[in-house]
Amino acid sequence: MTSEFDSTLLRQDHLYDGLEEAPCGGEELFLQGPAGNIEVSISYPAGPRGEGAVAILCHPHPLFGGSMANKVIHTLSETFNGMGGTVLRFNFRGVGSSEGKFDHGRGEADDLAAIASWLRRRNPAVPLWVAGFSFGAYVALRAQPVVQAERLLLVAPPVPLFDFRHLAPVTVPWMVIQGGRDETVDPEAVLEWLQRQQPRPLLRLMADADHFFHGRLRRLRGAVETGWHRLPSENTLAKQQQSK
């Protein structure tokens, strides 16, 4: 394993084909980050605010076309908005109009922490959720000790491609969605890693989905909507851990 992205291994499989982009609307702004301005888009639910939570979404690998306009991120944004949450998408350093340059997950975790800190100051009582896809899942997990989100969603976490061994264990309710035909992230490696995690996440294995969930985005949305409501509360999870 390595903490740096293996571009030689993934160049063929991870390239975006242009169809990964989807139009995303929202309130556009720039926030000051550790490497300069961070490009941000905030979208709001059309109806009641539901749980009133704010979800931060972390996009896939910047060097292979990943941005906050990625279609999986777009689907997650629509999903959380549909569940009554506010969604904040942003471009990591060096992507789009965000300043700075790619930093192999280290600086990107700092970008996420800066975004979360801004949200905490703005709405200290609002629950914070973090979701990431592929590289974004690694960043979300890496930053969690600082961000301290109340819930985590990891979609296709790139376990074989980054060093997950030394990341802090998750101590909040969390969910993992993995495609069984993922050509970029080995599903077996993800399942093996999950077996060692305590507490275990809620796992949804979509057996016929590839890495980008081609033709499976509606099912991805349904998996999040169904699974998110099945996650235990933080208090329930803490009691379960104490009883072990």
C-alpha positions in Angstrom: 0.0 0.0 0.0 1.1 3.6 -0.5 -0.2 6.9 0.7 0.3 8.3 -2.8 -2.0 7.6 -5.8 -0.5 5.0 -8.1 -1.1 6.8 -11.4 0.6 4.1 -13.5 -1.8 1.4 -12.2 -4.9 3.5 -12.7 -4.3 5.7 -15.7 -6.4 3.5 -18.0 -9.2 2.7 -15.6 -9.6 6.0 -13.8 -9.7 8.4 -16.7 -13.0 10.3 -16.9 -14.7 10.2 -20.3 -16.6 13.5 -20.2 -19.8 11.7 -19.4 -18.9 11.9 -15.7 -19.8 15.5 -15.6 -23.4 16.6 -14.7 -24.8 20.1 -14.3 -25.0 21.1 -10.6 -26.7 24.3 -9.5 -26.4 26.1 -6.2 -25.1 29.2 -4.4 -21.5 29.8 -5.5 -18.9 31.3 -3.3 -15.2 31.2 -2.3 -13.8 30.4 1.1 -10.3 31.0 2.4 -8.4 27.7 2.7 -4.9 26.7 3.7 -3.7 26.9 0.1 -5.8 29.9 -1.0 -9.4 30.3 -2.1 -11.6 27.2 -2.2 -14.4 27.1 -4.8 -17.7 26.1 -3.1 -21.3 25.4 -4.2 -24.1 25.2 -1.7 -27.5 23.7 -2.6 -30.6 23.7 -0.4 -33.6 21.3 -0.2 -36.7 22.3 -2.1 -39.0 21.3 0.7 -38.7 21.1 4.5 -35.2 20.9 6.0 -35.7 17.5 7.5 -33.0 16.8 10.0 -31.4 20.1 9.2 -28.0 18.6 8.6 -25.3 19.9 6.3 -23.5 17.3 4.1 -20.0 18.1 2.8 -19.2 16.1 -0.4 -15.6 15.2 -1.4 -15.0 14.5 -5.1 -12.8 11.9 -6.8 -9.2 12.2 -7.8 -8.1 15.6 -9.2 -5.4 14.4 -11.5 -8.0 12.2 -13.4 -10.7 14.7 -14.0 -12.4 14.5 -10.6 -14.3 17.6 -9.5 -17.4 18.6 -7.6 -19.3 18.3 -10.9 -18.7 14.5 -11.0 -21.9 12.6 -11.6 -21.6 10.5 -8.5 -21.1 13.6 -6.4 -24.0 15.2 -8.2 -26.2 12.2 -7.4 -25.2 12.3 -3.7 -26.0 16.1 -3.7 -29.5 15.5 -5.0 -30.0 12.6 -2.6 -29.1 14.6 0.5 -31.1 17.6 -0.7 -34.0 15.2 -1.3 -33.7 14.0 2.3 -34.0 17.6 3.6 -30.4 18.4 4.1 -28.2 21.3 2.9 -25.3 20.2 0.7 -21.9 21.8 0.3 -19.7 20.7 -2.6 -16.3 22.1 -3.2 -13.3 21.7 -5.4 -10.1 20.5 -3.8 -7.0 22.7 -4.2 -5.9 23.1 -7.8 -9.3 22.0 -9.2 -11.5 24.4 -11.1 -11.2 27.8 -9.6 -9.7 26.6 -6.3 -6.2 27.8 -5.7 -3.2 25.6 -4.8 -2.0 22.3 -6.2 -2.6 18.6 -5.7 -1.1 17.3 -2.5 -1.8 13.5 -2.5 -4.6 13.7 0.1 -2.7 15.6 2.8 -3.5 19.1 1.7 -7.0 18.0 0.5 -7.7 16.8 4.1 -6.8 20.3 5.3 -9.1 21.8 2.7 -12.0 19.7 4.0 -11.1 20.6 7.6 -11.2 24.3 6.7 -14.6 23.9 5.1 -15.9 22.1 8.1 -14.5 24.7 10.5 -16.3 27.4 8.5 -19.6 25.5 8.7 -19.2 24.9 12.5 -18.7 28.6 13.0 -21.6 29.5 10.8 -24.0 26.9 12.2 -22.6 25.4 15.4 -25.8 23.5 16.3 -26.4 21.9 12.9 -25.3 18.2 12.5 -22.5 17.8 10.0 -22.2 14.8 7.6 -19.3 14.1 5.3 -19.5 11.9 2.2 -16.7 11.1 -0.3 -16.4 9.1 -3.5 -13.2 7.3 -4.4 -10.3 9.6 -3.6 -12.8 11.8 -1.8 -13.7 8.9 0.5 -10.0 8.6 1.5 -9.8 12.3 2.2 -13.0 12.2 4.2 -11.7 9.4 6.4 -8.3 10.9 6.7 -9.7 14.2 7.9 -12.4 12.8 10.2 -10.3 13.1 13.5 -10.2 16.9 12.9 -13.6 17.3 11.2 -15.5 15.1 13.6 -18.6 14.7 11.4 -21.6 13.1 13.0 -22.0 10.7 10.1 -19.8 9.4 7.3 -20.6 8.0 3.9 -17.7 6.4 1.9 -18.5 5.4 -1.7 -15.9 3.1 -3.4 -13.2 3.8 -0.8 -9.8 3.2 -2.6 -8.4 0.8 0.0 -5.8 -0.9 -2.2 -4.5 2.5 -3.5 -3.8 4.5 -0.4 -2.5 3.6 3.0 -5.7 3.1 5.1 -3.7 1.1 7.7 -2.8 4.1 9.8 -6.0 6.1 9.6 -7.9 6.5 12.8 -10.9 4.2 13.4 -14.3 5.6 12.7 -16.2 6.2 16.0 -19.5 7.6 14.5 -22.3 6.0 12.5 -21.0 5.3 9.0 -22.0 3.7 5.7 -20.0 2.2 2.9 -21.2 1.6 -0.7 -19.1 -0.5 -3.0 -19.6 -1.8 -6.5 -19.0 -5.5 -7.0 -17.6 -4.9 -10.6 -15.4 -2.0 -9.6 -12.5 -2.0 -12.1 -10.5 0.6 -10.1 -11.0 -0.4 -6.5 -10.8 -4.1 -5.7 -14.0 -5.0 -3.9 -12.4 -7.9 -2.0 -9.8 -5.5 -0.6 -12.5 -3.2 0.6 -14.4 -6.0 2.3 -11.3 -7.4 3.9 -10.6 -3.9 5.3 -14.1 -3.5 6.6 -13.9 -6.8 8.5 -11.2 -5.2 10.7 -13.2 -2.1 11.5 -15.0 -1.5 14.8 -17.6 -0.4 14.8 -18.6 -1.9 11.5 -20.3 0.3 9.0 -23.5 -0.3 7.3 -22.4 -1.9 4.0 -24.3 -1.9 0.7 -22.5 -4.0 -1.9 -24.0 -3.3 -5.3 -22.9 -6.5 -7.1 -23.4 -5.3 -10.7 -22.0 -1.7 -10.3 -18.7 -0.5 -11.6 -16.5 2.2 -10.1 -18.5 5.0 -11.6 -21.9 3.4 -11.1 -22.7 3.6 -14.8 -26.4 2.9 -15.2 -26.7 2.5 -11.4 -27.0 6.1 -10.1 -30.7 5.7 -9.2 -29.9 2.6 -7.2 -27.0 4.4 -5.6 -29.4 7.1 -4.5 -31.9 4.6 -3.2 -29.2 2.8 -1.3 -28.2 6.0 0.5 -31.8 7.0 1.2 -32.6 3.6 2.7 -29.4 3.0 4.5 -29.0 6.5 6.0 -32.2 6.1 8.0 -31.0 2.7 9.3 -27.8 4.1 10.8 -27.8 4.1 14.6 -27.7 7.3 16.5 -24.4 8.4 18.1 -25.8 7.6 21.5 -26.9 4.1 20.5 -23.6 3.4 18.8 -21.7 4.6 22.0 -23.8 2.2 24.2 -23.1 -0.6 21.8 -19.4 0.0 22.0 -19.4 0.2 25.8 -21.2 -3.1 26.1 -18.5 -5.0 24.2 
